[in-house]
Amino acid sequence: MLQQYNSENDNLIIYVGGELLPRKEAKVSVFDSLVQGGDGVWEGLRLYKEGLYCLDRHLNRLVESAHALAF
């Protein structure tokens, strides 16, 4: 299922390599092991003024994914 374009995502700030970057500047090297071998799990989080959205659910999915890959 294709996701529809959502302009709210244009202003996302993304944590990559120890830095918070605007979406357009966030990059991962093609030499990163995640890209080379697909040996990683990730989970996207949304931070609002009120706090992180559904943090427990995100962390549970992250742990379940890591277990599924025997990490």
SVG drawing of the C-alpha trace seen along z (x, -y; Angstrom):
<svg xmlns="http://www.w3.org/2000/svg" viewBox="-2 -22 33 37">
<polyline fill="none" stroke="black" stroke-width="0.4" points="0.0,0.0 1.5,-3.3 1.4,-6.1 0.0,-9.5 2.2,-12.6 1.8,-14.4 3.3,-17.9 3.5,-17.8 6.5,-15.4 8.5,-18.1 9.5,-19.7 10.6,-16.6 13.8,-16.7 15.8,-13.4 18.4,-12.1 21.3,-10.6 24.9,-10.0 24.5,-12.0 22.9,-15.0 19.4,-16.4 19.0,-17.4 16.2,-18.7 14.7,-15.9 16.3,-17.2 19.8,-17.1 19.5,-13.7 21.6,-11.1 23.0,-7.7 26.1,-6.6 25.8,-3.8 28.7,-2.2 26.8,-2.0 26.3,1.7 22.6,1.1 22.5,0.2 25.0,2.8 23.6,5.8 20.3,4.8 21.5,5.7 19.5,3.3 16.1,2.4 14.7,-1.0 11.5,-2.6 10.4,-6.1 9.3,-8.3 7.3,-11.5 8.1,-14.1 5.4,-16.7 5.4,-19.4 3.5,-17.0 6.1,-14.3 6.9,-11.3 3.9,-9.7 3.2,-6.1 6.8,-5.5 6.0,-2.1 4.4,-0.8 7.4,-1.9 10.0,-0.4 8.0,2.9 8.1,3.1 11.8,2.3 12.6,5.0 10.3,7.5 12.0,6.7 15.5,7.2 14.4,10.5 13.0,11.6 16.4,11.0 18.2,12.7 20.0,9.6"/>
</svg>
